[in-house]
Each structure stands twice: as structure tokens, then as C-alpha cells.
Amino acid sequence: MKNILKLALILTAIGILLSLIYRYALGPDFLFTLKGAGVSILITIILSIVLGRKYLRDPEEGRLGYGQAVKKLFMAFLVSLLLSGVFNCLMYANNEEMKESFRNYEIEMQESGARLGARMAGQSEAEQEAAIDKIRELRESGEIQPQSYPFAWHAFALTFVNGVVVYLLLALLLALFVREKETQHA
């Protein structure tokens, strides 16, 4: 259990550090981009494999099988998710600049989705612009409700549940690389 907590605390520290870098060095807009999410996931994957092999493989407990690797990784991810989520809510819940960046990101994603959908349907440029205008009208009329700001306390439970699903899938995948393989001569 001690090694699971070590892994969780390291992942938490890296997550918090990335969040601070994104917010203050790269700007809050980067935090809500696919690049920002991709960098975070990539760093999490690499650290989870490297540190998972270091901390979760214990010769005293015997061979670390796939099931045990999933369980230990998932527990570390849960602790990290909880601690990072609390930190992010404390830091960014009342940050108006972050809220504005999230609103802009949300609008950009809705308009990109409308454009992509129209393009995939074979519509012309004018029809694509009409689809974007329709999205804007729906948003202004209130038919499309804005998403909840992810760093608000009232959204913490939903954000946590979403993170649990993502980290469960990640634990299932990364356990393949963290586990100790069976040898023929064992």
C-alpha cells in the first residue's frame, strides 16, 4: 500500500505541476486544448509505466500479475485524481480568466463540431457557415446549455466520475506494461 501511495503522490505532484505550467506559463487557453490533454495523458502514461514498474513490483509479494497491476494502478490513479481535483478546485474555482477560457473553448468545440458534421455530410462552405450560425443562434436562445465549469465545486463529483472511467481504462491498458511477465522456467 505504501508504494501505491508513493506512485499516487508522484502522479499528483506531476499533475499539479502541469496544471500550473499550463495556467501560468502557457496560458489558460492551452489547458482546454486537445494538445494540453494529449501532453498530460502522454506524461501520465510514461510515468505510470516507468514508476509502476519501480514501485509496484515487489519481490516480497511475488510476481506482479495483470490483475494485481490493474488493481494497484487504479488505486494510485484514484488517489491522484482525488488530490488533483481538490487542488484544481481550490486554485481555479473562482478564476474568471479560466472560466472565460473554458467558455471560449466550449464555443470553439461546438462550432468545430458543426463545421465537421456539415463537411462530412458533403455540404458546401455556405452550408457549413449556416450550420455554425444555427449553433450560435441555439446557444444565444438558450436551447444549447453551456457545460458546467470543470473546476467548480458543484461539478467535482461529475468530473471525478469521468476521471474514474478514464483511469480505469488507462489502468487496464497500462497494466499490460507494468505487470511482470511469466517466464517459461518459473
Order of alpha helices (4+ residues) and beta strands (2+ residues): alpha-alpha-alpha-alpha-alpha-alpha-alpha
